[in-house]
Amino acid sequence: MLKAVILIGGPQKGTRFRPLSLDTPKPLFPIAGLPLIQHHIAACAKLIECKEILIIGSYTTTHMAQFVSDMQKEYHVIIRYLQEFTPLGTGGGLYHFRDQVRAGSPTAFFLLNGDVCADFPLKELWGFHEERPSALVTIMGTEATRQQSVYYGCMVREATTKAVTHYVEKPNTYVSTLINCGVYVCSLQVFHTMAEAFQRKQDGFYSANGQNGAHPGYMSWEQDVLSPLAGTNKLYAMQVSNWWSQVKTAGSAIYANRHYLELNKTKLEAPCQIYPDVYLHPSAVVDSTAVIGPNVSIGAGVTVKAGVRIKESIILNNATINEHALVMYSVVGQEACVGEWSRVEGTPSDPDPNKPFAKMDNQPLFNTDGRLNPSITILGAGVIVPAETILLNSIVLPHKHLTRSFKHEIIL
């Protein structure tokens, strides 16, 4: 038997994802028509050996209860949400709930970060891990550019055995172009290593009289567990060339949307002219003169009226796009309304297509001279854009009623 653990953090994280995370927890934000972590659950549920999926985070149970119940019905696998009493870091939550992970004596468990999007090759990862009896943890790794690698966990591994000899999380200088994807297989013995790390944390906390600020149960999976395991022949890495990306900013959601649509192609009864790939919720009402695609997701209860053009965008539940409006490289929030003949447009923030292995540049909101970095346009929930208005590279917080056009602005 195998289990899977998905780490989703909490509301104090994901600030770069605002305003989209203001009314929907980031792990439940819909990408290609499914909540972000449903893609993880679907990948785990494909493995017959995977009998239980544990979701660990510090969101309140009320935020997650309905989602968990829906997932159990859909995938017929035990799914539970375990709420951290306080944010415990990437390793602390896992260690805190170690008894739930070990219950039923699984052979091993998958560990997945909730903010990664990928074509998850879990079966291959599990096979790779099984072939190496000394492995405590096997990391799914991928190639990045030399410049971007320093923003990730970097690994050096032996060419023949694939054992990781050196691991540094977000190094100050170049270490290697092989980066950690945030997807792992772990043997249960890893909890012994975590117990030692936990003890070191406790000793540090009490010897400093609690002055070092961190909660004594706080633990970083990458720094407190993976780094010490490197070079002990217990940490291995499987390099993959499958598509992978992080979702840190709203712009990366548009990029992930495109790839998930491509991975999960479905035959669509086209109500209008469609350029694939497009996800259209069955309850959406689309006029036959609209033109949609490529790479568009349209949620439940959305109304798309005559002559509308939408491309490279995500339209969330119950939004209305009125006659002859144009929406591109944008996210339109729940119950937002775009007026007729309006133009809502952002700038694509995709990886550089001319650089092999380039990843998303999750840029900060503002550049060094205080101006908004060009990125997608975001309309928060309930925003109303009047007719014949242009919104370019702007972010509008929820429930605003705009009265004019905006360019490169945040409308608070």
N, C-alpha and C positions, 0 to 999 in steps of 0.2 A: 504493500500500500504506500502511496505517496500523498503528501499534502502540499498546499500552496499558501504562502503568506504574501499579502499585498500591503505595502506600507504607504499610507496616504497623507501623513502629516496632519495638520490641523488648520483652523481658520487664520492663525497668526502667520502661516506661511502663504506662499502664492500671492504676495502683494503685487508682483509684476503682472499678475493676471487680472488685476482690477481694470475696469469696473465689472468685468464678467463674473468675477467670483463674489460680488457683493450680494447677489440674490441666489446664486447656485454654487454649492461647494465645488471647487475646482475638479475633484475626482468624478463628479457627476455631470460635468459640462459635456454636452453632446458633440461628438466628433463623428462625422459620417453617419449621423442618425442614432448613434449609441453613446451612452455615457462613457467617458474616457476609460474608467476601469472595467467596463463591461467587455472591452476588447481583451483585457487580461484574463477575465473570468472565462470568456469563450475559448481562449487558447488553452487554459488549464483543463477545462471541462472536456476538451477533445481527447485527453489522455484517460483511458479507461482506468488506469491505476490510481488516478487522483480522486480521492474520496472526500476530501474536505478542503474548503478554501476559507482562510481566516483573513479578515481585513482589519488592520490595526491603525488607529489614528486617534487624534484628540478632538474630532468633531463630536457634537452631542449625538446620542443614540437616536434622538428624534429626527435628526437630519438624514440618518442612514437607514432607519427601520423599513420604510416602504421599499426602498431600492433593494435591500437584502431579501425581503420577502418576494419581490418580483423575480429576482435572479434565481432563487431556489426553485420557483415554479417553472421557470424557463429551462434551466439546465439540469434539474434533478440531481443536484449534488449538494452536500451539506455546506452552507455558507453562513458564517457568523461574523458579526462586527464586534470587535473588542475595543472599548474606549479607554485610552490612557487617562489617568486622573490628572496628569499634568504633562506637557510636552517633554518626551524623554529622549528625543534624538532618534537617529536611524537605527541604532542598536539597542537603546534602552527599552523601547516598547517591545521589541522582539524578546529580549531577555526577561522582561517583566511577565510576559505571557508564555514563558517557555513550557510550563506544564500543559497548557492547552495545545501547544504545537506537538509535544511528545505523546499526548494521550493517544492510546491505540497503537503505540509503537510503530509509526511509519518507518519505512526503510530510509527515507530522506525527505527533504521538503524543498520546494522551489521558493525563492524569495524574489519578489518583483517590486521595484519602485513604482509608485502609482503615477508618476509624471513622465513616464517614458512611453513612446508609441513605437511599435515594431511589428515586424512579421516574426512572431515569437517562435523560434525553432526548439521548443521545449523537449520534444522526443530525442532530438539529436544531442541536446545538452545533457539529458539524463543518461543516454548511452555513453557519451564521452566520460561522464563522471564515474559510471559503473566500471569502466575499463581501468580505472586508476584506484586500486583499493586503498592507497594511503591518502586519497583526497578527502579533506574535510569540507572544502568549498571549491566549486568550479565557477568561474566568472565567465559570462558571455562578453567577449570583447570585440571591438571593431576598430577600423583604421580611421584616424583623423588627420587633418593637415598638421604640419609641424607647429604652425602659429596657434592653431586652435586647441591643440592637445593639452596645453597648460590649464584650460578651464575645466578639465575632467580629471578623473582618477587615472593615472598613467601607470602602465605595467611593463616590466621587462621579463621575458620568459625564455627558458631554455628551448633551443630549436627542436630537439628530439623528443624530450619528455613532455614539453608544454607546461612544465612547472614554473610558477611565477617566482622569480628570484628577488624582485624589487617592486614595491608598490608605494606610490606617493599620491595623495589626494590633492588636486589642484597645486602642482609644484610651482615654485617661483621661477625656475628655469626649465628648459627643455629636458625631458627624461626619455620619452619614447612616443611614437605615434599610435601605439596600441592603447586604446582607452577602454574604461569600464562602462558597460552598457546599463548597469543597474539591474541585471537579471542574473540570478545565481541558482545553483543546486547546492544544498548543504546537507551533510551527514549530521545525525543528532549529536555526535561527539563535539560538534562546534560549541555546544553550550558549556563544555568544560573550559574551552579557551575563553569564552565570554565571562565565565565565573571568575577567572583570573583577572581579566580586564576590569570587571566590576569591583573586585577586591582592591585593585590598584586605585580605582576612582574613589572608593570609600576611604582608603588610607589617606589619599591626598586631601579629601574634603575635611576629614577630622584633624589632620595634622595642621591644616591652615585655619582651624577653628571656623570652618564654613565661610571663610572670607573670599574664596575664589569664585563665588557667584553662582556656579552651576549647581543644579539639583544633584544630590549624590547618586541618583539613579540614572542621570543623563549619560548616554554613551553614544559615541559615533561608531557606526558599523565599519566605516571605511578606515578611520584613523586608529580606533582602539582594537579592531579585530583583524581586518585585512592586512594592514601594514606589518604588525608583528608576525603574522602567519607567513609572509613572503620569505622565501629562502629556507623554509623548513620542510619542503617537499609535501606540504599539506594543502597548498593553494595552487590551483591550476587555472588556465584560461583557454577557452575555446574561441578562436577567432572566426567571426562570421562575416559574410558580405551581404546578408539580408538588409533590407531597409530598416533604419532605426533613427529615431529623433527624440529629443526631450521636448516637453511642452512646458516652457517657463513663461512665455509671453503670449498675448493674444495672437500676435503674428504667427507664432509657431503652430497655433491651432489650425490656421488656414492651410499651412503646409502639411500638417498631419492629416487633415481632412482629405486632401488630394490623394495621399498614399493609401489611406484606409479605404477610400472609395474604389481605388484601383484593385486593392487586395480582395475586397468583398463585392466584386461585381455582381449585380443582380439584374435580371430582365425586368424592364420597366414598361408598363403600359403608358406610352407617352401621351399626355393630355395636350401637349403643345410641341413646338420644335425644341428638341433637346440635343445638346452636344455632350456626349458622355465624358466623365462619369458623373452621374447625378443621383442623389438619394432624395426621394420624395415621399413624405409620410402619407399613408393612404387617406388621412382626413384633410390634407391640404387641398385648397380649391384654386386651381390654376386656369386662367383664361387661355383659350386655344391660340390666341395671337401672341402670347408671351414667348420669349426665347430664353432658354435656361441652359447654362453650362458653358464651358466644362467646369468640373470640380465644384459643385454646389450641393449643399445639404439644406433641405427645407423641412422644418419641423411640423409638429401636429397643429392643426387648426390655422395654418397660415393661409392668407388670401393673397393671390398674385393676380392683378387685374390686367386689362387689355394693353398690349403693346409694351409690356415691361421687359427689360433686359437685365438678366442677373448672371454674373460669372465670378468664379473663384471666391465664393462667399458662403457664409453660414447664416441662415435665417432661422431664428429661434421661434418657439411655439407662439401661436396666436398673433404673430406680427402681420401687418397689412402693407403691401407694396401697391400703391395706387397707379393709375393709368400712366403709361409711357415713362415711368421712372427708370433710372439706371442705377444698379448697385454692383460695384465690383471691388474685389479685395477688401471686403468689409464683413463685420459681424453685426447683424441687426438683432437687438435684444428682444426678449419676450414682450409681446403686446405693444411693441413700438409701431409707429405708423410713418411711412415715407409718402409725402404728398405727390400729386401728379406732376409730371415733367421735372421732377427733382433729380439731382445727381449726387449719389453718395459713393465716394471713391477713395481708396487708400493706395498705398504703394506696396508692392510685394516685398516681403523681407526674406526671400528664399536664400538657401546657401548659394555661393558662387558657382554657376554651372561650369565654369572653365577650370575649376580646381578639383582634381579627383579627391574623393573622401571629404570634401568640405561639409561642415555641419552648419546648423543655424547659428548666426551671430545673435545671441540673445542680448541685444543692445539695451542700455538703460533708456528710460523714457526721454531724458534730456541729454543733449550733448554738452561738451565742456563750456560752451558759451551760453548755456541756459536755454537754448532753443529746443523745441520738440524734435526728436529724431523722426524722419519720415517712416511711417509704418502703416499698418492697415487702419481703416476708419472703424470706430466702434460706437454703436448706439446702445446705451444702457437700456434696461427694461423700461417700457412705458414712454420712451422719448417720442415726441411728435415733431416731425420735420415738415414745415409748411410747403405748399406747392411752389414749383419753380425756384428751388433753393439749391445752392451748391455746397456740399460739405466735402472738404478735401483734407486727407491726413489729419483728421481730428478725432478727439475722444469726447463723447458726451455722457456725462453721468446720468444715472437713472432719473426718470420722471421729469425731464426738462421739456419745456415747450419752446422750441426755437422760434425766433422772429425774423432771422436774416441768415445770410450765407456766412460760412466760417472756413478758414484755411489755416492749417498748422496750429490748431489751438486745442486746449482742454477746456471744455465748457462745464464749469462746476455748478 
